[in-house]
């Protein structure tokens, strides 16, 4: 299922609830799963963006990816 489809369905369920109609048990289960899919997508986007962050040492010009610094810190503990 594409993320746009997930968002469209989340919005459909939200509109139904806001209109005063109760969601069925099946719709409540579906809503929970759709939110999980959406949050997993967002987490993946944030992780992807953070994986591209790099630090530059102004004195040496050395470029170090942030994930390498994080891994080094984990190994030090």
PyMOL Python script that loads the backbone (N, CA, C, O; Angstrom):
from pymol import cmd

cmd.read_pdbstr("""\
ATOM      1  N   UNK A   1       0.847  -1.172   0.000  1.00  0.00           N
ATOM      2  CA  UNK A   1       0.000   0.000   0.000  1.00  0.00           C
ATOM      3  C   UNK A   1       0.895   1.239   0.000  1.00  0.00           C
ATOM      4  O   UNK A   1       1.808   1.339   0.820  1.00  0.00           O
ATOM      5  N   UNK A   2       0.651   2.161  -0.887  1.00  0.00           N
ATOM      6  CA  UNK A   2       1.435   3.386  -0.970  1.00  0.00           C
ATOM      7  C   UNK A   2       1.043   4.334   0.145  1.00  0.00           C
ATOM      8  O   UNK A   2      -0.087   4.313   0.632  1.00  0.00           O
ATOM      9  N   UNK A   3       2.008   5.177   0.547  1.00  0.00           N
ATOM     10  CA  UNK A   3       1.776   6.075   1.674  1.00  0.00           C
ATOM     11  C   UNK A   3       0.619   7.032   1.398  1.00  0.00           C
ATOM     12  O   UNK A   3      -0.123   7.373   2.319  1.00  0.00           O
ATOM     13  N   UNK A   4       0.451   7.468   0.162  1.00  0.00           N
ATOM     14  CA  UNK A   4      -0.674   8.353  -0.159  1.00  0.00           C
ATOM     15  C   UNK A   4      -2.013   7.655   0.051  1.00  0.00           C
ATOM     16  O   UNK A   4      -2.981   8.279   0.484  1.00  0.00           O
ATOM     17  N   UNK A   5      -2.067   6.360  -0.253  1.00  0.00           N
ATOM     18  CA  UNK A   5      -3.279   5.580  -0.017  1.00  0.00           C
ATOM     19  C   UNK A   5      -3.541   5.435   1.489  1.00  0.00           C
ATOM     20  O   UNK A   5      -4.682   5.506   1.946  1.00  0.00           O
ATOM     21  N   UNK A   6      -2.466   5.232   2.236  1.00  0.00           N
ATOM     22  CA  UNK A   6      -2.585   5.113   3.692  1.00  0.00           C
ATOM     23  C   UNK A   6      -3.146   6.410   4.266  1.00  0.00           C
ATOM     24  O   UNK A   6      -4.078   6.390   5.070  1.00  0.00           O
ATOM     25  N   UNK A   7      -2.572   7.542   3.846  1.00  0.00           N
ATOM     26  CA  UNK A   7      -3.041   8.841   4.344  1.00  0.00           C
ATOM     27  C   UNK A   7      -4.490   9.115   3.945  1.00  0.00           C
ATOM     28  O   UNK A   7      -5.268   9.645   4.739  1.00  0.00           O
ATOM     29  N   UNK A   8      -4.844   8.758   2.728  1.00  0.00           N
ATOM     30  CA  UNK A   8      -6.218   8.961   2.266  1.00  0.00           C
ATOM     31  C   UNK A   8      -7.188   8.168   3.132  1.00  0.00           C
ATOM     32  O   UNK A   8      -8.242   8.674   3.516  1.00  0.00           O
ATOM     33  N   UNK A   9      -6.835   6.939   3.435  1.00  0.00           N
ATOM     34  CA  UNK A   9      -7.728   6.100   4.253  1.00  0.00           C
ATOM     35  C   UNK A   9      -7.797   6.611   5.694  1.00  0.00           C
ATOM     36  O   UNK A   9      -8.869   6.611   6.299  1.00  0.00           O
ATOM     37  N   UNK A  10      -6.661   7.046   6.244  1.00  0.00           N
ATOM     38  CA  UNK A  10      -6.660   7.632   7.587  1.00  0.00           C
ATOM     39  C   UNK A  10      -7.609   8.833   7.615  1.00  0.00           C
ATOM     40  O   UNK A  10      -8.395   8.992   8.549  1.00  0.00           O
ATOM     41  N   UNK A  11      -7.526   9.666   6.591  1.00  0.00           N
ATOM     42  CA  UNK A  11      -8.392  10.841   6.513  1.00  0.00           C
ATOM     43  C   UNK A  11      -9.866  10.464   6.384  1.00  0.00           C
ATOM     44  O   UNK A  11     -10.726  11.109   6.985  1.00  0.00           O
ATOM     45  N   UNK A  12     -10.161   9.427   5.606  1.00  0.00           N
ATOM     46  CA  UNK A  12     -11.549   8.963   5.486  1.00  0.00           C
ATOM     47  C   UNK A  12     -12.109   8.551   6.847  1.00  0.00           C
ATOM     48  O   UNK A  12     -13.227   8.912   7.216  1.00  0.00           O
ATOM     49  N   UNK A  13     -11.304   7.788   7.580  1.00  0.00           N
ATOM     50  CA  UNK A  13     -11.750   7.333   8.897  1.00  0.00           C
ATOM     51  C   UNK A  13     -11.891   8.510   9.862  1.00  0.00           C
ATOM     52  O   UNK A  13     -12.815   8.539  10.675  1.00  0.00           O
ATOM     53  N   UNK A  14     -10.987   9.473   9.776  1.00  0.00           N
ATOM     54  CA  UNK A  14     -11.060  10.652  10.652  1.00  0.00           C
ATOM     55  C   UNK A  14     -12.309  11.471  10.344  1.00  0.00           C
ATOM     56  O   UNK A  14     -12.984  11.943  11.258  1.00  0.00           O
ATOM     57  N   UNK A  15     -12.617  11.639   9.062  1.00  0.00           N
ATOM     58  CA  UNK A  15     -13.817  12.389   8.681  1.00  0.00           C
ATOM     59  C   UNK A  15     -15.087  11.683   9.167  1.00  0.00           C
ATOM     60  O   UNK A  15     -16.039  12.325   9.610  1.00  0.00           O
ATOM     61  N   UNK A  16     -15.080  10.369   9.077  1.00  0.00           N
ATOM     62  CA  UNK A  16     -16.243   9.609   9.543  1.00  0.00           C
ATOM     63  C   UNK A  16     -16.441   9.827  11.036  1.00  0.00           C
ATOM     64  O   UNK A  16     -17.556  10.070  11.497  1.00  0.00           O
ATOM     65  N   UNK A  17     -15.349   9.738  11.785  1.00  0.00           N
ATOM     66  CA  UNK A  17     -15.430   9.908  13.234  1.00  0.00           C
ATOM     67  C   UNK A  17     -15.864  11.330  13.593  1.00  0.00           C
ATOM     68  O   UNK A  17     -16.691  11.522  14.485  1.00  0.00           O
ATOM     69  N   UNK A  18     -15.308  12.323  12.902  1.00  0.00           N
ATOM     70  CA  UNK A  18     -15.656  13.724  13.182  1.00  0.00           C
ATOM     71  C   UNK A  18     -17.105  14.042  12.832  1.00  0.00           C
ATOM     72  O   UNK A  18     -17.705  14.947  13.412  1.00  0.00           O
ATOM     73  N   UNK A  19     -17.662  13.301  11.890  1.00  0.00           N
ATOM     74  CA  UNK A  19     -19.050  13.546  11.501  1.00  0.00           C
ATOM     75  C   UNK A  19     -20.039  12.967  12.515  1.00  0.00           C
ATOM     76  O   UNK A  19     -21.252  13.125  12.374  1.00  0.00           O
ATOM     77  N   UNK A  20     -19.509  12.304  13.527  1.00  0.00           N
ATOM     78  CA  UNK A  20     -20.376  11.769  14.567  1.00  0.00           C
ATOM     79  C   UNK A  20     -20.689  10.298  14.423  1.00  0.00           C
ATOM     80  O   UNK A  20     -21.353   9.720  15.283  1.00  0.00           O
ATOM     81  N   UNK A  21     -20.222   9.682  13.349  1.00  0.00           N
ATOM     82  CA  UNK A  21     -20.446   8.248  13.154  1.00  0.00           C
ATOM     83  C   UNK A  21     -19.386   7.471  13.937  1.00  0.00           C
ATOM     84  O   UNK A  21     -18.212   7.839  13.944  1.00  0.00           O
ATOM     85  N   UNK A  22     -19.800   6.435  14.569  1.00  0.00           N
ATOM     86  CA  UNK A  22     -18.856   5.591  15.301  1.00  0.00           C
ATOM     87  C   UNK A  22     -18.120   4.681  14.327  1.00  0.00           C
ATOM     88  O   UNK A  22     -18.696   4.173  13.365  1.00  0.00           O
ATOM     89  N   UNK A  23     -16.850   4.490  14.596  1.00  0.00           N
ATOM     90  CA  UNK A  23     -16.084   3.542  13.791  1.00  0.00           C
ATOM     91  C   UNK A  23     -16.373   2.126  14.268  1.00  0.00           C
ATOM     92  O   UNK A  23     -16.520   1.876  15.465  1.00  0.00           O
ATOM     93  N   UNK A  24     -16.453   1.207  13.314  1.00  0.00           N
ATOM     94  CA  UNK A  24     -16.678  -0.195  13.667  1.00  0.00           C
ATOM     95  C   UNK A  24     -15.406  -0.765  14.289  1.00  0.00           C
ATOM     96  O   UNK A  24     -14.339  -0.157  14.205  1.00  0.00           O
ATOM     97  N   UNK A  25     -15.528  -1.915  14.902  1.00  0.00           N
ATOM     98  CA  UNK A  25     -14.352  -2.570  15.476  1.00  0.00           C
ATOM     99  C   UNK A  25     -13.304  -2.828  14.397  1.00  0.00           C
ATOM    100  O   UNK A  25     -12.110  -2.649  14.636  1.00  0.00           O
ATOM    101  N   UNK A  26     -13.741  -3.242  13.223  1.00  0.00           N
ATOM    102  CA  UNK A  26     -12.813  -3.505  12.113  1.00  0.00           C
ATOM    103  C   UNK A  26     -12.112  -2.220  11.682  1.00  0.00           C
ATOM    104  O   UNK A  26     -10.922  -2.229  11.365  1.00  0.00           O
ATOM    105  N   UNK A  27     -12.853  -1.122  11.673  1.00  0.00           N
ATOM    106  CA  UNK A  27     -12.248   0.161  11.286  1.00  0.00           C
ATOM    107  C   UNK A  27     -11.253   0.644  12.343  1.00  0.00           C
ATOM    108  O   UNK A  27     -10.234   1.245  12.002  1.00  0.00           O
ATOM    109  N   UNK A  28     -11.536   0.393  13.596  1.00  0.00           N
ATOM    110  CA  UNK A  28     -10.602   0.763  14.666  1.00  0.00           C
ATOM    111  C   UNK A  28      -9.297  -0.016  14.535  1.00  0.00           C
ATOM    112  O   UNK A  28      -8.213   0.543  14.706  1.00  0.00           O
ATOM    113  N   UNK A  29      -9.405  -1.305  14.232  1.00  0.00           N
ATOM    114  CA  UNK A  29      -8.215  -2.137  14.017  1.00  0.00           C
ATOM    115  C   UNK A  29      -7.453  -1.639  12.791  1.00  0.00           C
ATOM    116  O   UNK A  29      -6.227  -1.533  12.814  1.00  0.00           O
ATOM    117  N   UNK A  30      -8.185  -1.337  11.724  1.00  0.00           N
ATOM    118  CA  UNK A  30      -7.565  -0.826  10.497  1.00  0.00           C
ATOM    119  C   UNK A  30      -6.859   0.498  10.770  1.00  0.00           C
ATOM    120  O   UNK A  30      -5.739   0.713  10.305  1.00  0.00           O
ATOM    121  N   UNK A  31      -7.507   1.383  11.522  1.00  0.00           N
ATOM    122  CA  UNK A  31      -6.924   2.693  11.835  1.00  0.00           C
ATOM    123  C   UNK A  31      -5.606   2.523  12.583  1.00  0.00           C
ATOM    124  O   UNK A  31      -4.627   3.211  12.292  1.00  0.00           O
ATOM    125  N   UNK A  32      -5.584   1.620  13.534  1.00  0.00           N
ATOM    126  CA  UNK A  32      -4.363   1.366  14.313  1.00  0.00           C
ATOM    127  C   UNK A  32      -3.233   0.881  13.398  1.00  0.00           C
ATOM    128  O   UNK A  32      -2.095   1.330  13.528  1.00  0.00           O
ATOM    129  N   UNK A  33      -3.541  -0.019  12.490  1.00  0.00           N
ATOM    130  CA  UNK A  33      -2.545  -0.541  11.554  1.00  0.00           C
ATOM    131  C   UNK A  33      -2.075   0.547  10.584  1.00  0.00           C
ATOM    132  O   UNK A  33      -0.889   0.625  10.264  1.00  0.00           O
ATOM    133  N   UNK A  34      -3.000   1.380  10.119  1.00  0.00           N
ATOM    134  CA  UNK A  34      -2.633   2.465   9.206  1.00  0.00           C
ATOM    135  C   UNK A  34      -1.700   3.458   9.887  1.00  0.00           C
ATOM    136  O   UNK A  34      -0.746   3.935   9.272  1.00  0.00           O
ATOM    137  N   UNK A  35      -1.969   3.773  11.157  1.00  0.00           N
ATOM    138  CA  UNK A  35      -1.087   4.673  11.895  1.00  0.00           C
ATOM    139  C   UNK A  35       0.296   4.053  12.072  1.00  0.00           C
ATOM    140  O   UNK A  35       1.307   4.751  11.990  1.00  0.00           O
ATOM    141  N   UNK A  36       0.341   2.743  12.314  1.00  0.00           N
ATOM    142  CA  UNK A  36       1.640   2.068  12.447  1.00  0.00           C
ATOM    143  C   UNK A  36       2.427   2.176  11.146  1.00  0.00           C
ATOM    144  O   UNK A  36       3.620   2.480  11.165  1.00  0.00           O
ATOM    145  N   UNK A  37       1.770   1.931  10.025  1.00  0.00           N
ATOM    146  CA  UNK A  37       2.414   2.028   8.712  1.00  0.00           C
ATOM    147  C   UNK A  37       2.924   3.452   8.487  1.00  0.00           C
ATOM    148  O   UNK A  37       4.056   3.655   8.048  1.00  0.00           O
ATOM    149  N   UNK A  38       2.074   4.434   8.794  1.00  0.00           N
ATOM    150  CA  UNK A  38       2.440   5.833   8.602  1.00  0.00           C
ATOM    151  C   UNK A  38       3.639   6.216   9.468  1.00  0.00           C
ATOM    152  O   UNK A  38       4.576   6.846   8.977  1.00  0.00           O
ATOM    153  N   UNK A  39       3.621   5.844  10.747  1.00  0.00           N
ATOM    154  CA  UNK A  39       4.727   6.185  11.633  1.00  0.00           C
ATOM    155  C   UNK A  39       6.017   5.478  11.227  1.00  0.00           C
ATOM    156  O   UNK A  39       7.094   6.066  11.327  1.00  0.00           O
ATOM    157  N   UNK A  40       5.929   4.233  10.774  1.00  0.00           N
ATOM    158  CA  UNK A  40       7.114   3.529  10.268  1.00  0.00           C
ATOM    159  C   UNK A  40       7.696   4.262   9.063  1.00  0.00           C
ATOM    160  O   UNK A  40       8.915   4.365   8.925  1.00  0.00           O
ATOM    161  N   UNK A  41       6.829   4.767   8.196  1.00  0.00           N
ATOM    162  CA  UNK A  41       7.272   5.521   7.024  1.00  0.00           C
ATOM    163  C   UNK A  41       8.009   6.791   7.458  1.00  0.00           C
ATOM    164  O   UNK A  41       9.090   7.090   6.951  1.00  0.00           O
ATOM    165  N   UNK A  42       7.422   7.528   8.389  1.00  0.00           N
ATOM    166  CA  UNK A  42       8.031   8.773   8.865  1.00  0.00           C
ATOM    167  C   UNK A  42       9.376   8.482   9.541  1.00  0.00           C
ATOM    168  O   UNK A  42      10.355   9.193   9.311  1.00  0.00           O
ATOM    169  N   UNK A  43       9.420   7.451  10.364  1.00  0.00           N
ATOM    170  CA  UNK A  43      10.687   7.089  11.020  1.00  0.00           C
ATOM    171  C   UNK A  43      11.754   6.758   9.988  1.00  0.00           C
ATOM    172  O   UNK A  43      12.913   7.144  10.141  1.00  0.00           O
ATOM    173  N   UNK A  44      11.370   6.049   8.947  1.00  0.00           N
ATOM    174  CA  UNK A  44      12.310   5.711   7.887  1.00  0.00           C
ATOM    175  C   UNK A  44      12.821   6.946   7.167  1.00  0.00           C
ATOM    176  O   UNK A  44      14.004   7.025   6.834  1.00  0.00           O
ATOM    177  N   UNK A  45      11.938   7.914   6.922  1.00  0.00           N
ATOM    178  CA  UNK A  45      12.343   9.156   6.270  1.00  0.00           C
ATOM    179  C   UNK A  45      13.325   9.934   7.142  1.00  0.00           C
ATOM    180  O   UNK A  45      14.321  10.455   6.640  1.00  0.00           O
ATOM    181  N   UNK A  46      13.052  10.014   8.432  1.00  0.00           N
ATOM    182  CA  UNK A  46      13.934  10.748   9.351  1.00  0.00           C
ATOM    183  C   UNK A  46      15.281  10.049   9.435  1.00  0.00           C
ATOM    184  O   UNK A  46      16.323  10.703   9.385  1.00  0.00           O
ATOM    185  N   UNK A  47      15.272   8.721   9.564  1.00  0.00           N
ATOM    186  CA  UNK A  47      16.526   7.970   9.630  1.00  0.00           C
ATOM    187  C   UNK A  47      17.345   8.158   8.364  1.00  0.00           C
ATOM    188  O   UNK A  47      18.560   8.342   8.432  1.00  0.00           O
ATOM    189  N   UNK A  48      16.694   8.113   7.216  1.00  0.00           N
ATOM    190  CA  UNK A  48      17.375   8.307   5.947  1.00  0.00           C
ATOM    191  C   UNK A  48      18.030   9.682   5.886  1.00  0.00           C
ATOM    192  O   UNK A  48      19.169   9.817   5.439  1.00  0.00           O
ATOM    193  N   UNK A  49      17.311  10.691   6.334  1.00  0.00           N
ATOM    194  CA  UNK A  49      17.849  12.054   6.332  1.00  0.00           C
ATOM    195  C   UNK A  49      19.039  12.163   7.281  1.00  0.00           C
ATOM    196  O   UNK A  49      20.059  12.757   6.932  1.00  0.00           O
ATOM    197  N   UNK A  50      18.914  11.596   8.472  1.00  0.00           N
ATOM    198  CA  UNK A  50      20.002  11.667   9.446  1.00  0.00           C
ATOM    199  C   UNK A  50      21.226  10.889   8.983  1.00  0.00           C
ATOM    200  O   UNK A  50      22.356  11.264   9.296  1.00  0.00           O
ATOM    201  N   UNK A  51      21.008   9.811   8.242  1.00  0.00           N
ATOM    202  CA  UNK A  51      22.132   9.021   7.732  1.00  0.00           C
ATOM    203  C   UNK A  51      22.972   9.809   6.729  1.00  0.00           C
ATOM    204  O   UNK A  51      24.123   9.454   6.476  1.00  0.00           O
ATOM    205  N   UNK A  52      22.414  10.868   6.161  1.00  0.00           N
ATOM    206  CA  UNK A  52      23.159  11.681   5.194  1.00  0.00           C
ATOM    207  C   UNK A  52      23.881  12.868   5.841  1.00  0.00           C
ATOM    208  O   UNK A  52      24.592  13.605   5.157  1.00  0.00           O
ATOM    209  N   UNK A  53      23.703  13.059   7.154  1.00  0.00           N
ATOM    210  CA  UNK A  53      24.359  14.166   7.848  1.00  0.00           C
ATOM    211  C   UNK A  53      25.853  13.863   7.977  1.00  0.00           C
ATOM    212  O   UNK A  53      26.253  12.746   8.306  1.00  0.00           O
ATOM    213  N   UNK A  54      26.658  14.885   7.711  1.00  0.00           N
ATOM    214  CA  UNK A  54      28.102  14.739   7.833  1.00  0.00           C
ATOM    215  C   UNK A  54      28.660  15.919   8.620  1.00  0.00           C
ATOM    216  O   UNK A  54      28.131  17.029   8.568  1.00  0.00           O
ATOM    217  N   UNK A  55      29.738  15.652   9.348  1.00  0.00           N
ATOM    218  CA  UNK A  55      30.431  16.699  10.097  1.00  0.00           C
ATOM    219  C   UNK A  55      31.767  16.961   9.425  1.00  0.00           C
ATOM    220  O   UNK A  55      32.466  16.031   9.024  1.00  0.00           O
ATOM    221  N   UNK A  56      32.115  18.238   9.308  1.00  0.00           N
ATOM    222  CA  UNK A  56      33.371  18.621   8.682  1.00  0.00           C
ATOM    223  C   UNK A  56      34.258  19.266   9.736  1.00  0.00           C
ATOM    224  O   UNK A  56      33.862  20.225  10.400  1.00  0.00           O
ATOM    225  N   UNK A  57      35.467  18.724   9.880  1.00  0.00           N
ATOM    226  CA  UNK A  57      36.460  19.327  10.764  1.00  0.00           C
ATOM    227  C   UNK A  57      37.068  20.503  10.016  1.00  0.00           C
ATOM    228  O   UNK A  57      37.738  20.309   9.002  1.00  0.00           O
ATOM    229  N   UNK A  58      36.845  21.716  10.498  1.00  0.00           N
ATOM    230  CA  UNK A  58      37.295  22.904   9.783  1.00  0.00           C
ATOM    231  C   UNK A  58      38.815  22.997   9.690  1.00  0.00           C
ATOM    232  O   UNK A  58      39.344  23.572   8.739  1.00  0.00           O
ATOM    233  N   UNK A  59      39.518  22.436  10.667  1.00  0.00           N
ATOM    234  CA  UNK A  59      40.983  22.498  10.656  1.00  0.00           C
ATOM    235  C   UNK A  59      41.598  21.543   9.640  1.00  0.00           C
ATOM    236  O   UNK A  59      42.531  21.905   8.922  1.00  0.00           O
ATOM    237  N   UNK A  60      41.072  20.324   9.582  1.00  0.00           N
ATOM    238  CA  UNK A  60      41.674  19.310   8.711  1.00  0.00           C
ATOM    239  C   UNK A  60      40.895  19.084   7.427  1.00  0.00           C
ATOM    240  O   UNK A  60      41.418  18.520   6.466  1.00  0.00           O
ATOM    241  N   UNK A  61      39.649  19.521   7.413  1.00  0.00           N
ATOM    242  CA  UNK A  61      38.810  19.275   6.242  1.00  0.00           C
ATOM    243  C   UNK A  61      38.251  17.866   6.198  1.00  0.00           C
ATOM    244  O   UNK A  61      37.625  17.471   5.214  1.00  0.00           O
ATOM    245  N   UNK A  62      38.475  17.108   7.259  1.00  0.00           N
ATOM    246  CA  UNK A  62      37.993  15.736   7.326  1.00  0.00           C
ATOM    247  C   UNK A  62      36.471  15.713   7.426  1.00  0.00           C
ATOM    248  O   UNK A  62      35.875  16.431   8.230  1.00  0.00           O
ATOM    249  N   UNK A  63      35.860  14.884   6.601  1.00  0.00           N
ATOM    250  CA  UNK A  63      34.406  14.723   6.611  1.00  0.00           C
ATOM    251  C   UNK A  63      34.079  13.385   7.260  1.00  0.00           C
ATOM    252  O   UNK A  63      34.571  12.338   6.837  1.00  0.00           O
ATOM    253  N   UNK A  64      33.244  13.435   8.291  1.00  0.00           N
ATOM    254  CA  UNK A  64      32.858  12.228   9.010  1.00  0.00           C
ATOM    255  C   UNK A  64      31.340  12.107   9.021  1.00  0.00           C
ATOM    256  O   UNK A  64      30.647  13.002   9.505  1.00  0.00           O
ATOM    257  N   UNK A  65      30.820  10.999   8.487  1.00  0.00           N
ATOM    258  CA  UNK A  65      29.365  10.789   8.564  1.00  0.00           C
ATOM    259  C   UNK A  65      28.919  10.679  10.019  1.00  0.00           C
ATOM    260  O   UNK A  65      29.615  10.088  10.845  1.00  0.00           O
ATOM    261  N   UNK A  66      27.765  11.246  10.327  1.00  0.00           N
ATOM    262  CA  UNK A  66      27.244  11.222  11.698  1.00  0.00           C
ATOM    263  C   UNK A  66      27.069   9.803  12.210  1.00  0.00           C
ATOM    264  O   UNK A  66      27.296   9.532  13.390  1.00  0.00           O
ATOM    265  N   UNK A  67      26.664   8.889  11.321  1.00  0.00           N
ATOM    266  CA  UNK A  67      26.446   7.515  11.792  1.00  0.00           C
ATOM    267  C   UNK A  67      27.751   6.871  12.239  1.00  0.00           C
ATOM    268  O   UNK A  67      27.736   6.012  13.121  1.00  0.00           O
ATOM    269  N   UNK A  68      28.889   7.266  11.650  1.00  0.00           N
ATOM    270  CA  UNK A  68      30.183   6.733  12.094  1.00  0.00           C
ATOM    271  C   UNK A  68      30.514   7.231  13.492  1.00  0.00           C
ATOM    272  O   UNK A  68      31.054   6.483  14.307  1.00  0.00           O
ATOM    273  N   UNK A  69      30.192   8.496  13.777  1.00  0.00           N
ATOM    274  CA  UNK A  69      30.421   9.040  15.114  1.00  0.00           C
ATOM    275  C   UNK A  69      29.540   8.325  16.136  1.00  0.00           C
ATOM    276  O   UNK A  69      29.992   8.009  17.236  1.00  0.00           O
ATOM    277  N   UNK A  70      28.295   8.073  15.775  1.00  0.00           N
ATOM    278  CA  UNK A  70      27.376   7.395  16.683  1.00  0.00           C
ATOM    279  C   UNK A  70      27.861   5.973  16.980  1.00  0.00           C
ATOM    280  O   UNK A  70      27.813   5.520  18.124  1.00  0.00           O
ATOM    281  N   UNK A  71      28.335   5.268  15.926  1.00  0.00           N
ATOM    282  CA  UNK A  71      28.832   3.909  16.119  1.00  0.00           C
ATOM    283  C   UNK A  71      30.072   3.898  17.003  1.00  0.00           C
ATOM    284  O   UNK A  71      30.223   3.016  17.850  1.00  0.00           O
ATOM    285  N   UNK A  72      30.961   4.871  16.814  1.00  0.00           N
ATOM    286  CA  UNK A  72      32.182   4.955  17.628  1.00  0.00           C
ATOM    287  C   UNK A  72      31.812   5.206  19.084  1.00  0.00           C
ATOM    288  O   UNK A  72      32.425   4.631  19.983  1.00  0.00           O
ATOM    289  N   UNK A  73      30.830   6.046  19.324  1.00  0.00           N
ATOM    290  CA  UNK A  73      30.398   6.353  20.686  1.00  0.00           C
ATOM    291  C   UNK A  73      29.807   5.112  21.346  1.00  0.00           C
ATOM    292  O   UNK A  73      30.060   4.862  22.525  1.00  0.00           O
ATOM    293  N   UNK A  74      29.020   4.328  20.600  1.00  0.00           N
ATOM    294  CA  UNK A  74      28.421   3.117  21.148  1.00  0.00           C
ATOM    295  C   UNK A  74      29.502   2.112  21.540  1.00  0.00           C
ATOM    296  O   UNK A  74      29.401   1.459  22.578  1.00  0.00           O
ATOM    297  N   UNK A  75      30.539   1.990  20.706  1.00  0.00           N
ATOM    298  CA  UNK A  75      31.603   1.031  20.963  1.00  0.00           C
ATOM    299  C   UNK A  75      32.473   1.443  22.153  1.00  0.00           C
ATOM    300  O   UNK A  75      33.068   0.591  22.813  1.00  0.00           O
ATOM    301  N   UNK A  76      32.545   2.743  22.425  1.00  0.00           N
ATOM    302  CA  UNK A  76      33.350   3.239  23.519  1.00  0.00           C
ATOM    303  C   UNK A  76      32.733   2.904  24.882  1.00  0.00           C
ATOM    304  O   UNK A  76      33.436   2.838  25.890  1.00  0.00           O
ATOM    305  N   UNK A  77      31.424   2.696  24.901  1.00  0.00           N
ATOM    306  CA  UNK A  77      30.752   2.394  26.183  1.00  0.00           C
ATOM    307  C   UNK A  77      30.718   0.962  26.426  1.00  0.00           C
ATOM    308  O   UNK A  77      30.194   0.521  27.450  1.00  0.00           O
TER     309      UNK A  77
END
""", "prot")
cmd.dss("prot")
cmd.show_as("cartoon", "prot")
cmd.util.cbc("prot")
cmd.orient("prot")
